[in-house]
Amino acid sequence: MVAPMLDHISLRVQDHSRAVAFYRAALAPLGYQIMMEYPGATGLGAGMPDFWLMTTEQPLNPTHLAFSADRETVDAFHAAALAAGGTDNGPPGLRADYHPHYYSAFVRDPEGNNVEVVCHEDPDARPAPVKTAARKSARKAVKAKTKAAPKAKANAKAKKPAAKKSAAKKPPAAKKPPAAKKPPAAKKKRR
């Protein structure tokens, strides 16, 4: 079963070509590019089209969108979005009221949507060493083989005869059949 998560989202826009131009430039630092286009619909993504711009004639209700990235990309997004015609809604920086490592930037797109790029990582955190159960068991197997190899060689040397006396092999000794078991003695009834 696949864990629940968003697969894609659609943002309604009235000026489709202006929105496409803005998001193409603003999301380029995140690796987003146009992946699919239909009349009145454009899918952008970095690998798959997970962000869609859809033309509508209905009145807009501006929304908030947030994309994940590293801190360097947050800064690059902010600069690219402003250069593409967005309006600053919060420069790149820490938002400690959200949590101590919440680093983000906010820009209003040309249609009033609040677009954010955020990084949740602690810049001072060191990655934990990776020790998986599979890696541990593989190491144990290698160590066991390494220890067993000298013992096997020593055993093989001990079993080898010093010199071959004859080419004929002795037949294996005949095995005796197991002794037949006696049936249990019948119990006598007491009166």
C-alpha positions in Angstrom: 0.0 0.0 0.0 1.3 3.5 -0.9 1.5 6.0 1.9 -1.1 8.8 1.4 0.4 12.0 0.0 -0.4 14.6 -2.6 0.1 13.5 -6.2 -0.6 16.8 -8.0 -2.3 20.1 -7.4 -4.1 22.5 -9.8 -4.1 26.3 -9.4 -6.8 28.2 -11.2 -5.6 31.3 -13.1 -7.3 33.9 -15.3 -4.3 35.0 -17.3 -2.8 31.6 -18.3 0.1 32.8 -20.4 1.2 35.3 -17.7 1.0 32.6 -15.0 2.9 30.1 -17.1 5.7 32.7 -17.7 5.8 33.5 -14.0 5.9 30.0 -12.7 8.3 28.8 -15.4 10.9 31.4 -14.1 10.0 31.3 -10.4 10.2 27.5 -10.0 13.2 27.0 -12.3 15.6 27.0 -9.2 13.6 24.0 -7.9 14.2 22.1 -11.1 10.6 22.7 -12.3 9.9 22.9 -16.0 6.9 22.7 -18.3 6.2 19.0 -18.8 2.7 18.9 -20.4 0.6 21.5 -22.2 -3.0 21.5 -23.3 -5.3 24.3 -24.2 -5.9 26.2 -21.0 -3.8 23.8 -18.9 -0.1 23.5 -18.2 1.7 20.9 -16.1 5.0 21.8 -14.4 7.2 19.5 -12.4 10.7 18.2 -11.7 10.3 14.6 -12.9 6.5 14.5 -13.2 3.9 17.2 -13.7 2.7 17.7 -10.1 1.8 21.4 -10.4 -0.9 22.4 -12.9 -2.1 25.8 -14.0 -5.7 25.8 -15.2 -7.5 28.6 -16.9 -10.8 29.7 -15.4 -13.3 32.5 -16.0 -14.5 32.3 -12.4 -13.5 34.9 -9.8 -10.2 33.8 -8.1 -9.8 33.0 -4.4 -6.0 33.4 -3.8 -4.4 30.5 -2.1 -1.1 29.6 -0.4 1.3 27.1 -2.0 4.5 25.8 -0.4 7.3 23.9 -2.1 10.2 22.2 -0.3 13.8 22.9 -1.0 17.2 23.5 0.6 18.1 27.0 1.9 20.1 27.9 -1.2 17.2 27.1 -3.4 14.8 29.2 -1.1 17.0 32.2 -1.8 17.2 31.5 -5.6 13.4 31.1 -5.8 12.8 34.4 -4.1 15.1 36.3 -6.5 13.8 34.5 -9.6 10.1 35.1 -8.6 10.7 38.8 -8.0 12.5 39.1 -11.4 9.5 37.3 -13.0 7.0 39.8 -11.8 6.1 38.5 -8.3 5.7 40.8 -5.3 7.7 40.2 -2.1 5.6 38.8 0.7 8.5 37.8 3.0 12.2 37.7 2.2 14.3 34.6 2.7 14.9 34.0 6.4 14.2 32.0 9.5 10.6 31.9 10.8 11.3 30.8 14.4 7.7 31.2 15.3 6.9 28.2 13.1 9.9 26.1 14.4 13.7 26.8 15.0 14.8 25.7 11.5 11.9 26.9 9.4 13.7 28.9 6.6 11.4 30.2 3.9 10.6 33.0 1.4 7.2 34.2 0.3 6.1 35.8 -3.0 2.7 36.8 -4.3 2.3 35.7 -7.9 0.7 38.1 -10.5 -2.8 36.8 -9.6 -2.4 37.2 -5.8 -1.5 33.7 -4.7 1.0 33.4 -1.8 3.8 31.1 -3.1 6.4 29.9 -0.5 9.5 27.8 -0.7 10.6 26.3 2.6 13.5 24.4 4.1 12.9 22.5 7.4 16.5 21.2 7.8 18.8 22.1 10.6 21.9 23.6 8.8 24.2 22.4 11.7 22.9 18.9 11.8 25.3 16.2 10.9 24.0 13.2 9.1 23.7 10.1 11.2 25.9 7.2 10.3 24.0 4.6 8.2 24.0 1.2 9.7 21.2 -0.9 8.5 20.4 -4.4 9.6 21.3 -5.8 6.2 24.7 -4.1 6.2 25.4 -5.5 9.7 24.4 -9.0 8.8 26.5 -8.8 5.6 29.5 -7.8 7.7 28.9 -10.7 10.1 28.7 -13.2 7.1 32.0 -11.9 5.7 33.7 -12.2 9.2 32.3 -15.7 9.6 33.7 -16.7 6.2 37.1 -15.1 7.0 37.3 -17.0 10.3 36.1 -20.3 8.8 38.5 -20.3 5.9 41.7 -20.9 7.9 39.9 -23.7 9.9 38.7 -25.4 6.8 42.2 -25.4 5.3 43.6 -26.8 8.5 41.0 -29.5 8.6 41.5 -30.4 4.9 45.3 -30.8 5.5 44.7 -33.0 8.5 42.3 -35.3 6.5 44.7 -35.7 3.5 46.6 -39.0 3.6 50.4 -38.5 3.5 50.8 -40.7 0.4 48.5 -42.7 -1.8 49.1 -46.5 -1.2 46.8 -47.9 -3.9 44.5 -46.7 -6.6 41.7 -49.0 -5.5 39.3 -47.6 -3.0 37.9 -49.6 -0.1 34.2 -50.1 -0.2 32.3 -48.5 2.7 31.7 -50.7 5.7 28.3 -52.4 5.6 25.9 -50.9 8.1 24.1 -53.2 10.5 20.3 -53.0 10.4 18.9 -51.6 13.6 17.9 -54.2 16.2 14.2 -55.0 16.3 12.4 -53.7 19.3 10.6 -56.2 21.5 6.9 -55.5 21.9 5.9 -54.3 25.4 4.9 -57.1 27.7 1.2 -57.5 28.3 0.0 -56.5 31.7 -1.8 -59.0 33.7 -5.2 -58.1 35.1 -5.5 -58.4 38.9 -8.6 -59.7 40.5 
